[in-house]
Amino acid sequence: MKGPREHAQALLRKAANDLVAAQATLTTGRATDTICFHAQQAAEKSLKAILALHEIEYPWRHDLGELLELAQPIIPEISPYYDRIINLSPFAVEIRYDAEFEPPLPDAEAAVKTAIEVHNLITSLV
């Protein structure tokens, strides 16, 4: 069985894969829904990684608000990113099923920037 650090590192690797997908797609200037989905997933998995490291059971949902509530006491450094992370929430499920929901390119760029910054912060702590 994996220990907490190995579990956290595995989640961060998965988050890094989501960032690769988001950044590669971003270069096309198209499929902004896909870009935003992968950015949300990268942030979500990064938050779950810090929780795993501290052996805090995390929910198997895409609720970034819930994850932030669990993470903030152990990583107060996440506070400046709070609103930006919450803004990624619609990209988890709604964007995948709402045919009308296509974020503009600047929103996709901002989502990727947020996901990278959150991933880098949490990686530095793991």
C-alpha positions as CSV (number, residue, x, y, z in Angstrom):
1,M,0.0,0.0,0.0
2,K,1.2,3.5,-0.8
3,G,2.2,5.8,1.9
4,P,0.9,9.4,2.1
5,R,3.8,11.0,0.2
6,E,3.6,8.4,-2.6
7,H,-0.1,8.9,-2.9
8,A,0.4,12.7,-3.0
9,Q,3.1,12.4,-5.6
10,A,1.0,10.1,-7.8
11,L,-1.9,12.7,-7.7
12,L,0.6,15.4,-8.7
13,R,1.8,13.4,-11.6
14,K,-1.8,13.0,-12.8
15,A,-2.3,16.7,-12.3
16,A,0.9,17.4,-14.4
17,N,-0.6,15.2,-17.1
18,D,-3.7,17.3,-17.1
19,L,-1.5,20.4,-17.4
20,V,0.3,18.9,-20.4
21,A,-3.1,18.3,-22.1
22,A,-4.3,21.8,-21.3
23,Q,-1.2,23.6,-22.4
24,A,-0.9,21.5,-25.6
25,T,-4.5,22.2,-26.5
26,L,-4.1,25.9,-25.6
27,T,-1.5,26.3,-28.4
28,T,-4.3,25.5,-30.9
29,G,-6.5,28.4,-29.7
30,R,-9.4,26.0,-30.0
31,A,-11.3,23.5,-27.8
32,T,-11.4,25.9,-24.8
33,D,-13.9,23.7,-23.0
34,T,-11.2,20.9,-23.1
35,I,-8.5,23.3,-21.9
36,C,-10.6,24.5,-19.0
37,F,-11.6,20.9,-18.0
38,H,-8.0,19.8,-17.8
39,A,-7.1,23.0,-15.9
40,Q,-9.8,22.3,-13.4
41,Q,-8.7,18.7,-13.1
42,A,-5.1,19.7,-12.5
43,A,-6.1,22.0,-9.7
44,E,-8.4,19.4,-8.2
45,K,-5.8,16.7,-8.2
46,S,-3.2,19.1,-6.7
47,L,-5.5,20.0,-3.8
48,K,-6.2,16.3,-3.3
49,A,-2.5,15.6,-3.2
50,I,-1.9,18.0,-0.3
51,L,-4.8,16.4,1.5
52,A,-3.4,12.9,0.8
53,L,0.0,14.0,2.1
54,H,-1.6,15.0,5.4
55,E,-3.7,11.8,5.5
56,I,-6.9,13.8,5.2
57,E,-9.6,11.9,3.5
58,Y,-10.8,13.8,0.5
59,P,-14.2,13.6,-1.3
60,W,-14.5,11.7,-4.6
61,R,-16.3,14.7,-6.1
62,H,-15.3,17.7,-8.1
63,D,-16.2,20.3,-5.4
64,L,-13.2,22.7,-5.3
65,G,-14.9,24.7,-2.5
66,E,-15.0,21.6,-0.3
67,L,-11.4,20.7,-1.1
68,L,-10.3,24.3,-0.3
69,E,-12.0,24.2,3.0
70,L,-10.1,21.0,3.9
71,A,-6.8,22.3,2.5
72,Q,-6.7,25.9,3.9
73,P,-5.9,25.0,7.5
74,I,-2.9,23.0,6.4
75,I,-1.7,25.3,3.6
76,P,-2.7,28.9,4.3
77,E,-0.5,29.8,1.3
78,I,-3.5,28.8,-0.9
79,S,-5.6,31.7,0.3
80,P,-4.6,34.2,-2.4
81,Y,-5.7,31.7,-5.0
82,Y,-9.1,30.9,-3.5
83,D,-11.3,33.0,-5.8
84,R,-9.4,31.9,-8.9
85,I,-9.6,28.2,-7.9
86,I,-13.4,28.6,-7.2
87,N,-13.7,30.1,-10.7
88,L,-12.6,26.7,-12.1
89,S,-15.5,24.9,-10.6
90,P,-17.9,25.1,-13.6
91,F,-15.2,23.4,-15.7
92,A,-15.5,20.1,-13.9
93,V,-18.9,18.9,-15.0
94,E,-21.0,21.7,-16.5
95,I,-18.6,22.4,-19.3
96,R,-18.5,18.7,-20.3
97,Y,-22.3,18.4,-20.8
98,D,-23.6,21.9,-21.7
99,A,-23.4,22.3,-25.4
100,E,-23.7,26.1,-25.1
101,F,-20.8,26.5,-22.6
102,E,-17.7,27.5,-24.6
103,P,-15.3,29.8,-22.6
104,P,-13.5,32.5,-24.5
105,L,-9.8,32.0,-25.0
106,P,-8.7,34.5,-22.3
107,D,-10.7,32.5,-19.8
108,A,-9.0,29.3,-20.8
109,E,-5.6,31.0,-20.6
110,A,-6.5,32.2,-17.1
111,A,-7.6,28.8,-16.0
112,V,-4.3,27.2,-17.1
113,K,-2.3,29.9,-15.4
114,T,-4.2,29.3,-12.1
115,A,-3.8,25.5,-12.4
116,I,-0.1,25.8,-13.0
117,E,0.4,28.1,-10.0
118,V,-1.6,25.9,-7.7
119,H,0.2,22.8,-8.9
120,N,3.6,24.5,-8.4
121,L,2.7,25.7,-5.0
122,I,1.5,22.3,-3.8
123,T,4.4,20.4,-5.5
124,S,6.8,22.7,-3.5
125,L,5.1,21.5,-0.3
126,V,5.0,17.8,-1.1
